Amino acid sequence: MDIRIGIGFDIHRLEEGRKLIIGGVEIPYEKGWVAHSDGDIFFHALTDALLGAIGYGDIGELFPDNQAKWKNVDSSFFLKEAYNFVKKEGYEIINIDGYIILQKPKLLPYRRQIIENTAKILNINESQIFIKGKTFEKIGEIGEGKAGLAEVIVLLKK
Ligand code: MG
């Protein structure tokens, strides 16, 4: 069996009056992502993990943020594109694991919805996906709620 591992990371600043979208789920909160697209850190990190696993470059290379067509785009588009490359190369997902670091709000009430949504987009089982919500223990700018980050790891097989 041909096994591939991929890792992805993303970080975005948080600002008042913007949307906070994680895994395609809009989370009600006073702040949201400063980003060219919708800023979905989980989908961006997952997209990079999938692309990395098959050596297809990275999200910034494939979907440059200086191009108007990616402005405010739903990040599930990037994820679907990356997954199409994965399938084209003959791989399937074994599992996805990741964490989101956000000082506020708590991720737990939205976790199930994020997992369900991601599973639906990738047409895999919810049991193949997990994410943890963590805080940054009030350390530095992330701890002050000025940014949020995501790191995702993915395992593929052929
Ligand atoms: Mg991003």
Backbone and ligand atoms as CSV (ligand in chain L), in Angstrom:
chain,resi,resn,atom,element,x,y,z
A,1,MET,N,N,0.843,-1.195,0.000
A,1,MET,CA,C,0.000,0.000,0.000
A,1,MET,C,C,0.888,1.259,0.000
A,2,ASP,N,N,0.515,2.198,-0.842
A,2,ASP,CA,C,1.242,3.469,-0.919
A,2,ASP,C,C,0.583,4.465,0.047
A,3,ILE,N,N,1.327,4.859,1.059
A,3,ILE,CA,C,0.803,5.759,2.099
A,3,ILE,C,C,1.467,7.125,1.971
A,4,ARG,N,N,0.692,8.178,2.080
A,4,ARG,CA,C,1.220,9.548,2.053
A,4,ARG,C,C,0.691,10.320,3.249
A,5,ILE,N,N,1.560,11.177,3.802
A,5,ILE,CA,C,1.138,12.042,4.897
A,5,ILE,C,C,1.282,13.494,4.444
A,6,GLY,N,N,0.378,14.340,4.884
A,6,GLY,CA,C,0.456,15.765,4.546
A,6,GLY,C,C,0.157,16.608,5.762
A,7,ILE,N,N,0.814,17.765,5.818
A,7,ILE,CA,C,0.574,18.671,6.943
A,7,ILE,C,C,0.274,20.064,6.399
A,8,GLY,N,N,-0.617,20.764,7.066
A,8,GLY,CA,C,-0.970,22.118,6.634
A,8,GLY,C,C,-1.186,23.027,7.833
A,9,PHE,N,N,-0.880,24.285,7.618
A,9,PHE,CA,C,-0.989,25.284,8.685
A,9,PHE,C,C,-1.601,26.545,8.098
A,10,ASP,N,N,-2.366,27.269,8.906
A,10,ASP,CA,C,-2.838,28.585,8.476
A,10,ASP,C,C,-3.106,29.477,9.678
A,11,ILE,N,N,-2.958,30.752,9.445
A,11,ILE,CA,C,-3.235,31.738,10.492
A,11,ILE,C,C,-3.876,32.953,9.837
A,12,HIS,N,N,-4.869,33.512,10.487
A,12,HIS,CA,C,-5.454,34.777,10.030
A,12,HIS,C,C,-5.715,35.684,11.224
A,13,ARG,N,N,-5.599,36.984,10.947
A,13,ARG,CA,C,-5.938,37.973,11.970
A,13,ARG,C,C,-7.445,38.042,12.148
A,14,LEU,N,N,-7.846,38.458,13.321
A,14,LEU,CA,C,-9.268,38.640,13.630
A,14,LEU,C,C,-9.554,40.128,13.806
A,15,GLU,N,N,-10.682,40.552,13.219
A,15,GLU,CA,C,-11.085,41.943,13.324
A,15,GLU,C,C,-12.592,42.024,13.545
A,16,GLU,N,N,-13.017,43.087,14.193
A,16,GLU,CA,C,-14.466,43.247,14.419
A,16,GLU,C,C,-15.220,43.444,13.110
A,17,GLY,N,N,-16.449,42.944,13.090
A,17,GLY,CA,C,-17.328,43.161,11.940
A,17,GLY,C,C,-17.056,42.266,10.749
A,18,ARG,N,N,-16.267,41.214,10.949
A,18,ARG,CA,C,-16.024,40.266,9.856
A,18,ARG,C,C,-16.575,38.903,10.234
A,19,LYS,N,N,-16.711,38.029,9.235
A,19,LYS,CA,C,-17.285,36.711,9.493
A,19,LYS,C,C,-16.233,35.731,10.015
A,20,LEU,N,N,-16.654,34.935,10.995
A,20,LEU,CA,C,-15.786,33.891,11.546
A,20,LEU,C,C,-16.273,32.549,11.000
A,21,ILE,N,N,-15.591,32.085,9.961
A,21,ILE,CA,C,-15.995,30.832,9.310
A,21,ILE,C,C,-14.911,29.779,9.520
A,22,ILE,N,N,-15.314,28.652,10.089
A,22,ILE,CA,C,-14.371,27.550,10.328
A,22,ILE,C,C,-15.009,26.262,9.813
A,23,GLY,N,N,-14.312,25.622,8.894
A,23,GLY,CA,C,-14.853,24.392,8.318
A,23,GLY,C,C,-16.185,24.624,7.621
A,24,GLY,N,N,-16.329,25.806,7.043
A,24,GLY,CA,C,-17.551,26.143,6.328
A,24,GLY,C,C,-18.716,26.526,7.240
A,25,VAL,N,N,-18.473,26.544,8.539
A,25,VAL,CA,C,-19.534,26.872,9.502
A,25,VAL,C,C,-19.333,28.298,9.998
A,26,GLU,N,N,-20.371,29.115,9.873
A,26,GLU,CA,C,-20.265,30.490,10.350
A,26,GLU,C,C,-20.570,30.517,11.846
A,27,ILE,N,N,-19.585,30.951,12.610
A,27,ILE,CA,C,-19.708,30.957,14.068
A,27,ILE,C,C,-20.044,32.370,14.530
A,28,PRO,N,N,-21.137,32.537,15.256
A,28,PRO,CA,C,-21.503,33.880,15.696
A,28,PRO,C,C,-20.485,34.429,16.709
A,29,TYR,N,N,-19.871,35.534,16.345
A,29,TYR,CA,C,-18.859,36.151,17.222
A,29,TYR,C,C,-18.642,37.582,16.746
A,30,GLU,N,N,-18.161,38.425,17.639
A,30,GLU,CA,C,-17.985,39.847,17.287
A,30,GLU,C,C,-16.831,40.090,16.306
A,31,LYS,N,N,-15.938,39.124,16.205
A,31,LYS,CA,C,-14.789,39.276,15.283
A,31,LYS,C,C,-14.787,38.165,14.242
A,32,GLY,N,N,-14.079,38.435,13.146
A,32,GLY,CA,C,-13.927,37.419,12.108
A,32,GLY,C,C,-12.604,37.600,11.385
A,33,TRP,N,N,-12.384,36.791,10.364
A,33,TRP,CA,C,-11.087,36.735,9.683
A,33,TRP,C,C,-10.807,37.926,8.779
A,34,VAL,N,N,-9.598,38.434,8.869
A,34,VAL,CA,C,-9.092,39.394,7.894
A,34,VAL,C,C,-8.448,38.541,6.807
A,35,ALA,N,N,-9.071,38.514,5.627
A,35,ALA,CA,C,-8.584,37.616,4.575
A,35,ALA,C,C,-9.109,38.048,3.217
A,36,HIS,N,N,-8.426,37.609,2.194
A,36,HIS,CA,C,-8.859,37.871,0.815
A,36,HIS,C,C,-10.056,36.975,0.477
A,37,SER,N,N,-9.954,35.703,0.880
A,37,SER,CA,C,-11.078,34.769,0.704
A,37,SER,C,C,-11.962,34.894,1.950
A,38,ASP,N,N,-12.705,33.829,2.285
A,38,ASP,CA,C,-13.502,33.880,3.521
A,38,ASP,C,C,-12.649,33.613,4.767
A,39,GLY,N,N,-11.356,33.308,4.556
A,39,GLY,CA,C,-10.415,33.175,5.675
A,39,GLY,C,C,-10.533,31.897,6.489
A,40,ASP,N,N,-11.232,30.917,5.971
A,40,ASP,CA,C,-11.478,29.673,6.720
A,40,ASP,C,C,-10.162,28.927,6.999
A,41,ILE,N,N,-9.606,29.148,8.188
A,41,ILE,CA,C,-8.276,28.601,8.506
A,41,ILE,C,C,-8.242,27.071,8.472
A,42,PHE,N,N,-9.355,26.437,8.857
A,42,PHE,CA,C,-9.367,24.970,8.863
A,42,PHE,C,C,-9.319,24.434,7.429
A,43,PHE,N,N,-10.132,24.992,6.556
A,43,PHE,CA,C,-10.125,24.530,5.163
A,43,PHE,C,C,-8.816,24.888,4.463
A,44,HIS,N,N,-8.218,26.022,4.812
A,44,HIS,CA,C,-6.944,26.391,4.193
A,44,HIS,C,C,-5.839,25.418,4.635
A,45,ALA,N,N,-5.800,25.103,5.917
A,45,ALA,CA,C,-4.783,24.169,6.422
A,45,ALA,C,C,-5.012,22.764,5.855
A,46,LEU,N,N,-6.265,22.361,5.768
A,46,LEU,CA,C,-6.591,21.044,5.223
A,46,LEU,C,C,-6.254,20.971,3.725
A,47,THR,N,N,-6.530,22.038,3.008
A,47,THR,CA,C,-6.196,22.100,1.578
A,47,THR,C,C,-4.686,21.941,1.391
A,48,ASP,N,N,-3.910,22.669,2.206
A,48,ASP,CA,C,-2.450,22.565,2.118
A,48,ASP,C,C,-1.954,21.170,2.499
A,49,ALA,N,N,-2.595,20.549,3.462
A,49,ALA,CA,C,-2.199,19.188,3.868
A,49,ALA,C,C,-2.431,18.205,2.717
A,50,LEU,N,N,-3.574,18.328,2.058
A,50,LEU,CA,C,-3.891,17.438,0.927
A,50,LEU,C,C,-2.914,17.669,-0.232
A,51,LEU,N,N,-2.672,18.946,-0.541
A,51,LEU,CA,C,-1.756,19.274,-1.647
A,51,LEU,C,C,-0.338,18.806,-1.326
A,52,GLY,N,N,0.064,18.997,-0.074
A,52,GLY,CA,C,1.415,18.596,0.346
A,52,GLY,C,C,1.610,17.089,0.252
A,53,ALA,N,N,0.587,16.355,0.636
A,53,ALA,CA,C,0.686,14.886,0.648
A,53,ALA,C,C,0.968,14.327,-0.748
A,54,ILE,N,N,0.479,15.015,-1.770
A,54,ILE,CA,C,0.696,14.517,-3.142
A,54,ILE,C,C,1.715,15.381,-3.893
A,55,GLY,N,N,2.334,16.315,-3.177
A,55,GLY,CA,C,3.387,17.138,-3.777
A,55,GLY,C,C,2.883,18.051,-4.881
A,56,TYR,N,N,1.712,18.642,-4.658
A,56,TYR,CA,C,1.087,19.488,-5.680
A,56,TYR,C,C,1.248,20.981,-5.409
A,57,GLY,N,N,2.234,21.365,-4.653
A,57,GLY,CA,C,2.389,22.788,-4.357
A,57,GLY,C,C,1.532,23.178,-3.171
A,58,ASP,N,N,1.243,24.473,-3.045
A,58,ASP,CA,C,0.453,24.885,-1.893
A,58,ASP,C,C,-0.655,25.848,-2.300
A,59,ILE,N,N,-1.498,26.148,-1.368
A,59,ILE,CA,C,-2.704,26.932,-1.627
A,59,ILE,C,C,-2.378,28.328,-2.183
A,60,GLY,N,N,-1.313,28.938,-1.670
A,60,GLY,CA,C,-0.940,30.276,-2.123
A,60,GLY,C,C,-0.441,30.287,-3.568
A,61,GLU,N,N,0.134,29.166,-3.967
A,61,GLU,CA,C,0.663,29.013,-5.317
A,61,GLU,C,C,-0.478,28.769,-6.312
A,62,LEU,N,N,-1.395,27.895,-5.923
A,62,LEU,CA,C,-2.488,27.507,-6.812
A,62,LEU,C,C,-3.610,28.539,-6.880
A,63,PHE,N,N,-3.821,29.223,-5.749
A,63,PHE,CA,C,-4.918,30.200,-5.680
A,63,PHE,C,C,-4.392,31.511,-5.105
A,64,PRO,N,N,-3.550,32.232,-5.851
A,64,PRO,CA,C,-2.894,33.435,-5.315
A,64,PRO,C,C,-3.903,34.482,-4.824
A,65,ASP,N,N,-3.602,35.080,-3.654
A,65,ASP,CA,C,-4.572,36.015,-3.080
A,65,ASP,C,C,-4.514,37.403,-3.725
A,66,ASN,N,N,-3.669,37.569,-4.777
A,66,ASN,CA,C,-3.684,38.846,-5.507
A,66,ASN,C,C,-4.627,38.775,-6.708
A,67,GLN,N,N,-5.314,37.655,-6.836
A,67,GLN,CA,C,-6.257,37.516,-7.953
A,67,GLN,C,C,-7.684,37.795,-7.496
A,68,ALA,N,N,-8.329,38.707,-8.208
A,68,ALA,CA,C,-9.670,39.168,-7.823
A,68,ALA,C,C,-10.676,38.025,-7.731
A,69,LYS,N,N,-10.473,36.974,-8.555
A,69,LYS,CA,C,-11.475,35.900,-8.573
A,69,LYS,C,C,-11.550,35.113,-7.260
A,70,TRP,N,N,-10.526,35.209,-6.414
A,70,TRP,CA,C,-10.572,34.493,-5.136
A,70,TRP,C,C,-11.096,35.379,-4.002
A,71,LYS,N,N,-11.488,36.616,-4.329
A,71,LYS,CA,C,-11.942,37.531,-3.281
A,71,LYS,C,C,-13.250,37.014,-2.676
A,72,ASN,N,N,-13.260,36.922,-1.352
A,72,ASN,CA,C,-14.433,36.459,-0.583
A,72,ASN,C,C,-14.929,35.071,-0.997
A,73,VAL,N,N,-14.065,34.324,-1.675
A,73,VAL,CA,C,-14.509,33.012,-2.158
A,73,VAL,C,C,-14.730,32.045,-0.981
A,74,ASP,N,N,-15.723,31.168,-1.138
A,74,ASP,CA,C,-16.000,30.116,-0.158
A,74,ASP,C,C,-14.829,29.118,-0.230
A,75,SER,N,N,-14.124,28.938,0.877
A,75,SER,CA,C,-12.900,28.129,0.862
A,75,SER,C,C,-13.150,26.649,0.606
A,76,SER,N,N,-14.398,26.217,0.643
A,76,SER,CA,C,-14.671,24.825,0.278
A,76,SER,C,C,-14.282,24.606,-1.191
A,77,PHE,N,N,-14.252,25.690,-1.971
A,77,PHE,CA,C,-13.802,25.588,-3.370
A,77,PHE,C,C,-12.352,25.093,-3.436
A,78,PHE,N,N,-11.462,25.705,-2.623
A,78,PHE,CA,C,-10.037,25.299,-2.610
A,78,PHE,C,C,-9.914,23.837,-2.170
A,79,LEU,N,N,-10.700,23.504,-1.145
A,79,LEU,CA,C,-10.663,22.145,-0.602
A,79,LEU,C,C,-11.096,21.116,-1.662
A,80,LYS,N,N,-12.180,21.425,-2.359
A,80,LYS,CA,C,-12.673,20.505,-3.391
A,80,LYS,C,C,-11.650,20.357,-4.516
A,81,GLU,N,N,-11.041,21.456,-4.914
A,81,GLU,CA,C,-10.026,21.414,-5.967
A,81,GLU,C,C,-8.857,20.522,-5.542
A,82,ALA,N,N,-8.359,20.735,-4.323
A,82,ALA,CA,C,-7.233,19.934,-3.819
A,82,ALA,C,C,-7.611,18.455,-3.749
A,83,TYR,N,N,-8.816,18.185,-3.301
A,83,TYR,CA,C,-9.270,16.795,-3.178
A,83,TYR,C,C,-9.408,16.139,-4.558
A,84,ASN,N,N,-9.792,16.916,-5.551
A,84,ASN,CA,C,-9.849,16.381,-6.920
A,84,ASN,C,C,-8.463,15.943,-7.391
A,85,PHE,N,N,-7.437,16.712,-7.045
A,85,PHE,CA,C,-6.060,16.330,-7.400
A,85,PHE,C,C,-5.686,15.022,-6.698
A,86,VAL,N,N,-6.065,14.927,-5.425
A,86,VAL,CA,C,-5.777,13.723,-4.636
A,86,VAL,C,C,-6.396,12.495,-5.318
A,87,LYS,N,N,-7.666,12.635,-5.695
A,87,LYS,CA,C,-8.375,11.511,-6.329
A,87,LYS,C,C,-7.783,11.189,-7.700
A,88,LYS,N,N,-7.393,12.257,-8.416
A,88,LYS,CA,C,-6.789,12.073,-9.735
A,88,LYS,C,C,-5.500,11.254,-9.639
A,89,GLU,N,N,-4.768,11.462,-8.537
A,89,GLU,CA,C,-3.522,10.712,-8.316
A,89,GLU,C,C,-3.794,9.310,-7.776
A,90,GLY,N,N,-5.060,8.990,-7.569
A,90,GLY,CA,C,-5.434,7.647,-7.145
A,90,GLY,C,C,-5.434,7.413,-5.640
A,91,TYR,N,N,-5.363,8.499,-4.866
A,91,TYR,CA,C,-5.335,8.338,-3.404
A,91,TYR,C,C,-6.708,8.541,-2.800
A,92,GLU,N,N,-6.879,7.935,-1.617
A,92,GLU,CA,C,-8.068,8.217,-0.816
A,92,GLU,C,C,-7.631,8.575,0.605
A,93,ILE,N,N,-8.510,9.256,1.306
A,93,ILE,CA,C,-8.181,9.722,2.661
A,93,ILE,C,C,-8.371,8.589,3.671
A,94,ILE,N,N,-7.347,8.371,4.497
A,94,ILE,CA,C,-7.504,7.444,5.635
A,94,ILE,C,C,-8.114,8.243,6.792
A,95,ASN,N,N,-7.434,9.306,7.193
A,95,ASN,CA,C,-8.023,10.176,8.207
A,95,ASN,C,C,-7.398,11.566,8.215
A,96,ILE,N,N,-8.110,12.456,8.855
A,96,ILE,CA,C,-7.718,13.862,8.993
A,96,ILE,C,C,-7.750,14.180,10.482
A,97,ASP,N,N,-6.697,14.820,10.971
A,97,ASP,CA,C,-6.728,15.271,12.368
A,97,ASP,C,C,-6.162,16.684,12.410
A,98,GLY,N,N,-6.672,17.486,13.296
A,98,GLY,CA,C,-6.169,18.855,13.360
A,98,GLY,C,C,-6.571,19.555,14.629
A,99,TYR,N,N,-6.041,20.746,14.784
A,99,TYR,CA,C,-6.475,21.593,15.904
A,99,TYR,C,C,-6.625,23.029,15.438
A,100,ILE,N,N,-7.494,23.722,16.140
A,100,ILE,CA,C,-7.751,25.130,15.911
A,100,ILE,C,C,-7.363,25.833,17.201
A,101,ILE,N,N,-6.550,26.865,17.099
A,101,ILE,CA,C,-6.244,27.649,18.296
A,101,ILE,C,C,-6.927,29.002,18.194
A,102,LEU,N,N,-7.836,29.217,19.122
A,102,LEU,CA,C,-8.626,30.449,19.188
A,102,LEU,C,C,-8.806,30.771,20.668
A,103,GLN,N,N,-8.471,31.972,21.053
A,103,GLN,CA,C,-8.692,32.303,22.465
A,103,GLN,C,C,-10.198,32.326,22.760
A,104,LYS,N,N,-10.947,32.884,21.833
A,104,LYS,CA,C,-12.420,32.959,21.910
A,104,LYS,C,C,-12.971,32.932,20.501
A,105,PRO,N,N,-14.131,32.471,20.249
A,105,PRO,CA,C,-15.040,31.751,21.166
A,105,PRO,C,C,-14.662,30.281,21.266
A,106,LYS,N,N,-15.362,29.560,22.095
A,106,LYS,CA,C,-15.128,28.115,22.249
A,106,LYS,C,C,-15.556,27.386,20.971
A,107,LEU,N,N,-14.733,26.444,20.544
A,107,LEU,CA,C,-15.010,25.709,19.307
A,107,LEU,C,C,-15.975,24.532,19.528
A,108,LEU,N,N,-15.938,24.009,20.731
A,108,LEU,CA,C,-16.673,22.771,21.032
A,108,LEU,C,C,-18.137,22.758,20.572
A,109,PRO,N,N,-18.912,23.831,20.805
A,109,PRO,CA,C,-20.321,23.771,20.368
A,109,PRO,C,C,-20.487,23.633,18.852
A,110,TYR,N,N,-19.451,23.913,18.095
A,110,TYR,CA,C,-19.543,23.888,16.619
A,110,TYR,C,C,-18.763,22.728,16.006
A,111,ARG,N,N,-18.061,21.981,16.851
A,111,ARG,CA,C,-17.172,20.942,16.336
A,111,ARG,C,C,-17.902,19.892,15.494
A,112,ARG,N,N,-19.017,19.397,16.003
A,112,ARG,CA,C,-19.753,18.353,15.302
A,112,ARG,C,C,-20.187,18.840,13.918
A,113,GLN,N,N,-20.666,20.078,13.892
A,113,GLN,CA,C,-21.130,20.679,12.643
A,113,GLN,C,C,-19.970,20.827,11.631
A,114,ILE,N,N,-18.798,21.213,12.126
A,114,ILE,CA,C,-17.615,21.375,11.265
A,114,ILE,C,C,-17.201,20.014,10.694
A,115,ILE,N,N,-17.199,18.998,11.560
A,115,ILE,CA,C,-16.831,17.646,11.112
A,115,ILE,C,C,-17.842,17.140,10.083
A,116,GLU,N,N,-19.125,17.318,10.372
A,116,GLU,CA,C,-20.183,16.874,9.448
A,116,GLU,C,C,-20.041,17.550,8.086
A,117,ASN,N,N,-19.835,18.851,8.126
A,117,ASN,CA,C,-19.727,19.633,6.891
A,117,ASN,C,C,-18.517,19.200,6.055
A,118,THR,N,N,-17.394,18.992,6.736
A,118,THR,CA,C,-16.164,18.584,6.044
A,118,THR,C,C,-16.329,17.184,5.450
A,119,ALA,N,N,-16.939,16.299,6.211
A,119,ALA,CA,C,-17.162,14.922,5.739
A,119,ALA,C,C,-18.049,14.926,4.494
A,120,LYS,N,N,-19.048,15.804,4.501
A,120,LYS,CA,C,-19.976,15.887,3.375
A,120,LYS,C,C,-19.246,16.385,2.117
A,121,ILE,N,N,-18.426,17.407,2.276
A,121,ILE,CA,C,-17.681,17.974,1.137
A,121,ILE,C,C,-16.735,16.931,0.537
A,122,LEU,N,N,-16.068,16.162,1.399
A,122,LEU,CA,C,-15.077,15.193,0.922
A,122,LEU,C,C,-15.691,13.816,0.636
A,123,ASN,N,N,-16.964,13.676,0.962
A,123,ASN,CA,C,-17.659,12.413,0.789
A,123,ASN,C,C,-16.939,11.269,1.516
A,124,ILE,N,N,-16.555,11.535,2.771
A,124,ILE,CA,C,-15.944,10.502,3.616
A,124,ILE,C,C,-16.769,10.414,4.908
A,125,ASN,N,N,-16.377,9.446,5.753
A,125,ASN,CA,C,-17.090,9.254,6.998
A,125,ASN,C,C,-16.701,10.280,8.045
A,126,GLU,N,N,-17.654,10.692,8.863
A,126,GLU,CA,C,-17.331,11.634,9.944
A,126,GLU,C,C,-16.263,11.063,10.879
A,127,SER,N,N,-16.241,9.723,11.020
A,127,SER,CA,C,-15.268,9.089,11.920
A,127,SER,C,C,-13.833,9.211,11.400
A,128,GLN,N,N,-13.668,9.669,10.150
A,128,GLN,CA,C,-12.318,9.836,9.583
A,128,GLN,C,C,-11.751,11.231,9.846
A,129,ILE,N,N,-12.545,12.076,10.505
A,129,ILE,CA,C,-12.134,13.461,10.737
A,129,ILE,C,C,-12.219,13.794,12.224
A,130,PHE,N,N,-11.188,14.459,12.718
A,130,PHE,CA,C,-11.298,14.992,14.070
A,130,PHE,C,C,-10.581,16.341,14.157
A,131,ILE,N,N,-11.111,17.214,14.989
A,131,ILE,CA,C,-10.412,18.467,15.285
A,131,ILE,C,C,-10.561,18.780,16.772
A,132,LYS,N,N,-9.529,19.400,17.285
A,132,LYS,CA,C,-9.554,19.839,18.672
A,132,LYS,C,C,-9.582,21.363,18.703
A,133,GLY,N,N,-10.315,21.912,19.627
A,133,GLY,CA,C,-10.275,23.355,19.851
A,133,GLY,C,C,-9.384,23.629,21.047
A,134,LYS,N,N,-8.421,24.544,20.867
A,134,LYS,CA,C,-7.501,24.881,21.963
A,134,LYS,C,C,-7.475,26.398,22.132
A,135,THR,N,N,-7.090,26.837,23.312
A,135,THR,CA,C,-6.821,28.273,23.482
A,135,THR,C,C,-5.301,28.431,23.506
A,136,PHE,N,N,-4.848,29.672,23.571
A,136,PHE,CA,C,-3.403,29.907,23.637
A,136,PHE,C,C,-3.000,30.395,25.028
A,137,GLU,N,N,-3.839,30.055,25.995
A,137,GLU,CA,C,-3.545,30.380,27.395
A,137,GLU,C,C,-3.222,31.866,27.590
A,138,LYS,N,N,-3.899,32.706,26.789
A,138,LYS,CA,C,-3.755,34.174,26.874
A,138,LYS,C,C,-2.335,34.670,26.584
A,139,ILE,N,N,-1.526,33.842,25.932
A,139,ILE,CA,C,-0.145,34.217,25.615
A,139,ILE,C,C,-0.100,34.923,24.257
A,140,GLY,N,N,0.565,36.063,24.220
A,140,GLY,CA,C,0.822,36.762,22.955
A,140,GLY,C,C,-0.438,37.207,22.240
A,141,GLU,N,N,-0.277,37.499,20.940
A,141,GLU,CA,C,-1.385,38.064,20.170
A,141,GLU,C,C,-2.531,37.082,19.953
A,142,ILE,N,N,-2.199,35.819,19.780
A,142,ILE,CA,C,-3.276,34.826,19.627
A,142,ILE,C,C,-4.035,34.718,20.952
A,143,GLY,N,N,-3.296,34.766,22.029
A,143,GLY,CA,C,-3.902,34.720,23.358
A,143,GLY,C,C,-4.747,35.939,23.673
A,144,GLU,N,N,-4.467,37.047,22.976
A,144,GLU,CA,C,-5.263,38.273,23.152
A,144,GLU,C,C,-6.449,38.308,22.188
A,145,GLY,N,N,-6.597,37.239,21.404
A,145,GLY,CA,C,-7.742,37.154,20.496
A,145,GLY,C,C,-7.563,37.954,19.226
A,146,LYS,N,N,-6.303,38.253,18.861
A,146,LYS,CA,C,-6.065,39.030,17.633
A,146,LYS,C,C,-5.902,38.155,16.393
A,147,ALA,N,N,-5.795,36.862,16.596
A,147,ALA,CA,C,-5.626,35.942,15.463
A,147,ALA,C,C,-6.030,34.540,15.891
A,148,GLY,N,N,-6.218,33.693,14.885
A,148,GLY,CA,C,-6.506,32.284,15.156
A,148,GLY,C,C,-5.700,31.443,14.191
A,149,LEU,N,N,-5.352,30.234,14.609
A,149,LEU,CA,C,-4.575,29.396,13.696
A,149,LEU,C,C,-5.110,27.970,13.675
A,150,ALA,N,N,-4.741,27.296,12.615
A,150,ALA,CA,C,-5.145,25.900,12.442
A,150,ALA,C,C,-3.965,25.082,11.939
A,151,GLU,N,N,-3.867,23.876,12.421
A,151,GLU,CA,C,-2.883,22.939,11.870
A,151,GLU,C,C,-3.608,21.611,11.651
A,152,VAL,N,N,-3.363,21.046,10.483
A,152,VAL,CA,C,-4.089,19.835,10.087
A,152,VAL,C,C,-3.117,18.827,9.497
A,153,ILE,N,N,-3.341,17.577,9.811
A,153,ILE,CA,C,-2.536,16.499,9.264
A,153,ILE,C,C,-3.481,15.509,8.584
A,154,VAL,N,N,-3.030,14.987,7.459
A,154,VAL,CA,C,-3.878,14.069,6.710
A,154,VAL,C,C,-3.074,12.852,6.270
A,155,LEU,N,N,-3.725,11.700,6.292
A,155,LEU,CA,C,-3.087,10.461,5.845
A,155,LEU,C,C,-3.863,9.922,4.649
A,156,LEU,N,N,-3.110,9.619,3.599
A,156,LEU,CA,C,-3.742,9.116,2.363
A,156,LEU,C,C,-3.210,7.713,2.063
A,157,LYS,N,N,-4.005,6.966,1.310
A,157,LYS,CA,C,-3.520,5.659,0.826
A,157,LYS,C,C,-3.921,5.460,-0.624
A,158,LYS,N,N,-3.124,4.624,-1.291
A,158,LYS,CA,C,-3.449,4.264,-2.675
A,158,LYS,C,C,-3.579,2.750,-2.765
L,1,MG,MG,MG,-5.547,31.346,4.759
